[in-house]
């Protein structure tokens, strides 16, 4: 199970669980429902597993809110981004 945990005081959203083909649909819906006040930071330190669908989800969120900064991107996702040639998109936001 995956979820978004919101820390409104610090404007940080934490993702936990899997970012995979099976979970990204519900996470995208949840993000869209909350996007009236998108986060400044998305922390991925609690992500247990990811695949290319998880990477696509992060790219989609960047399209929806270019001000998002990703923190603690899992090594598996960084490798996928490198192979896919989109590592610059994530590295620009991974501060």
N, C-alpha and C positions, 0 to 999 in steps of 0.2 A: 504494500500500500504506500502511496506517495501523498504528501500533503504540503501545503504552504502554511508556514507559521508566521504570523505577522507581529512584528515588534514596532508598533506605531510610534512609540516614544523616540526611537532611534531611526525611524524610517528604513528599517531593514526587514526584508522578508527572507526566511530560511526555508530551503527546500529539503525535504527528507524523504528517504525511501529510494525507489527506482525511478530513473528517467528513461523510460523505454517505450517502445511502440504501444505496449499495453496501458501505459499510464499517462502519456502526454496529452491525450484528448481531454481528459478530465482536468488536468492542470492548466491547459490552455483556456478552458471554459472558466475555471476559477479565477485565473488571472484577468480575463476579460471582464468578469463580473466586478472585480475589485479595481479595475484600471482607472476609475475616476481619480484615484490618488495612487498612481503607480509608485513603487519603491524607488529609492535612490540606489539601494544596494540589494542584490540577491546573493545570499550566502549559500554555497553548495557544500559546505563541510559535512553535512549529514546525508549526502547522497551515497547510497550503498552500491549502486550499479547504474551504468548508462549504456546507451547504444546510439546509433546514428539518429534515431528519432529524438532522443534527448538533446543532441546537438542542434538539430533542426528547430527544436522548441526554443532554445536560447537565441538563435538567430531571429526567429519570429518575434520574440519579445523585444529584441533590439530594434526591429522594424517598428513595433508599436510604441516604444518609448526609448528613444535614442539616448536618454540620459541615465539609463540603468548601468550600474557598475557591477560586474560579477566578482565575487570573492570566493576563494578556495575552490577553484575549478578542479574536479577530480583528474588525476593523471590519465585515466582511460579516455576521458573526454578531450583532453588536450592532445592526445595521440590521434584520436579521430579527426580533430580539427586540422592537425598537421597533414594527415593523409588526404583530407578533403580540400586542402588549400585555403581554409578559412581561419587559420590560427590568428591572423592579424585582427579579425573582427573581435575575437575573444580577448586577445592580449591588449588591445586598446582599451577594453573595459575592465580588465582584470587588474585592478590597482590595490 
